[in-house]
Amino acid sequence: MSDRIPAAGELTNTATMTSDRIVVVQFVVAPFAMYQLSARVAGGEGSIEPRRGTYPGGTVVELAATPADGYHVAGWTGTDDDASVATSNTVTMNGNRTVAVKFAPDVDCNSDGIPDQRNLQDGDSADCNSNGVPDECEPDADGDGLIDACDDRDDSAMERPEVPGPGLGLCGVGFAETLVFSLIALGFLHRRVRRMLLAGDRPGPPKKRG
């Protein structure tokens, strides 16, 4: 017998040993919900596992998609990360869930032997207009390194190399700054020559050594 009768679900209690005591704790099965998972491939060209199952609420189920040869994952629906284009994903069973994965044929517009989707996913290619096509495969009429579709972006000037304009001097220094530096240098040279003349040390040809 314990010192008190705890409330249901309480995990601690005490027993004061003033004599021999017998303490009993009773456990019951906690109620929990079971939810159904159904997974499918939208349009075929691959498979997904598991296809179905029954799981306790809160279970995180790992999903694995296998595209057919020449195909890649184009998108997911009903998962924890629908924006992913990886072959693995998860779904949290907080209710009955229906998951789908879609595959698309591989395209290699830059002929590097790697599907364009993989180039973009790995960061090997840029996609400034987020249309799923590597920038090197889109037209760049003015050859500025920024595709035509992104030439009018506000940040386009930041992405182009800075070229000094006609008003800039050497190393990007402005004309006014260059003129000031030149005048300072001339003034220093003038004062040095004047001191030499006053001291009688006029510049002349170097003396021959004996």
C-alpha positions in Angstrom: 0.0 0.0 0.0 1.4 3.4 -1.0 1.1 6.7 1.0 -1.6 7.9 -1.4 -3.7 6.9 -4.4 -2.2 8.8 -7.4 -4.2 10.2 -10.2 -4.5 8.2 -13.4 -1.4 8.5 -15.5 0.9 9.7 -12.7 4.2 7.9 -12.7 5.5 8.5 -9.2 4.4 7.7 -5.6 5.9 7.1 -2.2 5.7 4.4 0.5 6.7 5.2 4.1 8.2 2.0 5.7 6.6 2.0 9.2 6.0 -1.7 8.8 6.1 -4.3 6.1 4.4 -2.9 3.1 3.1 -4.3 -0.2 2.8 -1.9 -3.1 1.0 -2.8 -6.3 1.0 -0.7 -9.6 -1.5 -1.4 -12.3 -0.9 -0.7 -16.0 -3.5 -0.6 -18.8 -3.2 -0.4 -22.6 -3.3 3.2 -23.7 -5.7 3.9 -26.5 -4.1 4.9 -29.8 -5.4 5.5 -33.3 -4.4 3.4 -36.4 -4.2 5.0 -39.8 -4.1 3.7 -43.3 -1.4 4.6 -45.9 -1.9 4.3 -49.6 0.9 5.1 -52.0 1.0 5.1 -55.8 2.9 6.2 -58.9 1.2 8.9 -61.0 1.5 7.9 -64.6 3.7 4.9 -64.2 7.4 4.6 -65.2 8.6 3.4 -61.8 7.6 2.1 -58.4 7.2 3.2 -54.8 7.5 1.3 -51.5 5.6 0.7 -49.3 2.4 0.8 -51.4 0.1 0.5 -48.4 0.0 -0.3 -44.7 -1.6 0.4 -41.3 0.4 2.4 -38.8 -0.1 3.9 -35.3 -0.7 7.6 -35.2 2.5 9.7 -35.3 4.6 7.0 -37.1 7.0 8.4 -39.6 7.0 6.1 -42.6 10.0 6.2 -45.0 9.1 6.1 -48.7 11.4 4.9 -51.5 10.7 5.7 -55.2 12.5 3.8 -58.0 12.2 5.4 -61.4 12.5 3.3 -64.6 15.6 3.7 -66.7 15.8 7.1 -68.3 13.4 8.7 -65.8 13.7 10.7 -62.6 11.5 11.9 -59.8 9.6 15.0 -60.9 7.6 15.5 -57.7 5.7 14.2 -54.7 2.2 14.8 -53.2 0.9 14.0 -49.7 4.4 13.7 -48.1 6.2 15.6 -45.5 8.3 17.3 -48.2 6.3 17.7 -51.5 9.0 20.0 -52.9 11.6 17.2 -52.9 12.7 15.6 -56.2 14.8 13.0 -54.4 14.0 9.3 -54.6 13.4 9.1 -50.8 10.8 10.9 -48.7 8.7 10.5 -45.5 5.1 10.7 -44.5 3.9 11.3 -40.9 0.8 9.2 -40.1 -1.3 11.8 -38.2 -4.3 10.6 -40.2 -5.2 8.4 -43.2 -2.6 9.5 -45.9 -2.5 9.1 -49.7 0.9 9.6 -51.3 1.8 9.8 -54.9 5.1 10.2 -56.8 5.5 11.3 -60.4 8.4 10.5 -62.7 9.5 12.4 -65.8 11.9 11.4 -68.7 15.5 12.5 -68.3 16.6 15.5 -70.5 20.3 16.3 -71.0 20.2 19.7 -72.9 23.9 20.5 -72.2 25.1 17.0 -73.3 27.2 16.5 -70.2 25.9 12.9 -69.7 24.0 14.0 -66.6 20.2 14.6 -66.5 19.3 18.3 -66.3 17.3 17.6 -63.1 20.4 16.2 -61.4 22.5 19.2 -62.6 20.1 21.6 -61.0 19.6 19.5 -57.8 23.4 19.2 -57.3 24.0 22.9 -58.0 26.1 22.2 -61.1 23.7 24.3 -63.2 21.9 27.6 -62.5 18.2 28.2 -63.2 17.5 31.9 -62.7 13.9 31.8 -63.9 13.1 28.5 -62.0 11.6 26.8 -65.1 13.5 23.6 -64.6 15.9 24.2 -67.6 19.6 24.9 -67.0 20.6 28.5 -67.9 23.3 27.3 -70.3 20.5 25.8 -72.4 18.5 29.0 -72.7 19.2 32.0 -75.1 21.5 34.8 -74.1 21.3 37.1 -77.0 23.5 39.9 -75.6 26.1 37.4 -74.2 26.2 39.0 -70.8 26.1 35.7 -69.0 22.5 36.2 -67.9 19.8 34.5 -70.0 17.3 36.8 -71.8 14.4 35.8 -69.6 16.3 37.2 -66.6 17.8 40.3 -68.2 15.1 42.6 -66.8 15.5 41.4 -63.2 16.3 44.0 -60.6 19.4 42.2 -59.5 20.7 41.7 -63.0 23.3 44.5 -62.6 24.7 42.7 -59.5 25.2 39.5 -61.5 27.1 41.2 -64.4 30.8 42.0 -64.1 31.5 45.6 -63.3 33.2 47.5 -66.1 34.7 50.9 -65.4 33.1 53.7 -67.3 34.8 56.5 -69.2 34.9 58.7 -66.1 37.1 56.2 -64.1 40.8 56.3 -64.1 43.4 53.7 -63.3 42.2 50.8 -61.1 38.7 52.3 -60.9 39.9 55.6 -59.3 37.9 58.7 -60.4 39.4 61.4 -62.6 39.2 64.0 -59.8 41.0 61.8 -57.3 43.7 61.1 -59.9 44.2 64.9 -60.5 44.5 65.5 -56.8 47.2 62.8 -56.4 49.1 64.3 -59.4 49.1 67.8 -57.9 50.3 66.6 -54.5 53.2 64.7 -56.2 54.2 67.8 -58.3 54.1 70.0 -55.2 56.4 67.6 -53.3 58.9 67.4 -56.2 58.9 71.3 -56.5 59.8 71.7 -52.9 62.6 69.2 -53.1 64.2 70.8 -56.1 63.9 74.2 -54.5 65.7 73.0 -51.3 68.5 71.5 -53.5 69.0 74.8 -55.3 69.1 76.9 -52.1 71.7 74.5 -50.7 73.9 74.8 -53.8 73.5 71.2 -54.6 72.4 71.6 -58.2 71.6 68.5 -60.1 74.2 67.6 -62.7 75.8 64.7 -64.4 77.2 62.0 -62.2 80.9 62.3 -61.2 83.3 59.8 -62.6 85.1 57.6 -60.1 88.9 57.6 -60.1 
